[in-house]
Amino acid sequence: MTEAAIRTWGLSRSYGPRNAVTELSLEVPRGEVFGLLGHNGAGKTTTVNLLTTLLEPTGGGAEIEGRSVSDDAANVRRSIGYLPENVQFYDSLTLMENLRFFGRLSGIRKPDARIADVLRFLDFPGHENQRLGTFSKGMRQRVGIAQAILHEPSVLFLDEPTSGLDPEGVRMLRETIIKLNGEFGITVFMNTHLLSEVTRTCTSIGILNHGRLVHHGSLAGTLAAFPEEQSLEEIYFQLDPAMAR
């Protein structure tokens, strides 16, 4: 039986009377590419923030690779990479200077060799001495992925990674995710609104509706369970009524 890379039980987060995530219980096995879908405000980003230790749960709990996000947050952070929707860098510094800084924050004492390996893997040479402020959105996303995998995490979280990218940027990101998962076995957990990318990239999916998980299963199993529907989009509208309005 494949062990879970991510496990939650009754995971909840409220802000006063408002519940952003309610009793979320799921398991994502190691080696999966998991896509979390849902309407705007469904709780997707809150879920990622809980799993990456950026928020404390108000109920339930979660583990990453067997480590509690509440009681062992430091070790959780060492085992994960995270790419937020809006990547923040020091725009006045060069690509190399930014990655050196983040590499040292991650505990890499001599990061230059690792940075060179990562940039080679991402097919991103020739920009080492260019200031980040001159980079396009797609280039910044690639730098964000480089930063997120410098310390060789076993789980990678991506929050709306295709947001603002042109079609070429979306394609390159998709190929990178597949490569990270296939070549290095990294478990990927991503929020996305692009159903076409879920179909091409993910092995399993979950759907949130107003903070509650209304569906969780393999992509193949989900498609097989709705033989009358012609696309994942049609299935999604059935499972998340908020999107059909």
Secondary structure by P-SEA (a helix, b strand, c coil): ccccccccccccccccccccccbbbbbbccccbbbbbbccccaaaaaaaaaaccccccccccccccccccccaaaaaaacccccccccccccccaaaaaaaaaaaacccccaaaaaaaaaaaccccccccccccccaaaaaaaaaaaaacccccbbbbccccccccaaaaaaaaaaaaaaaaacbbbbbbccccaaaaaaccccbbbbccccccccccaaaaaaaccccccaaaaaaaacccccc
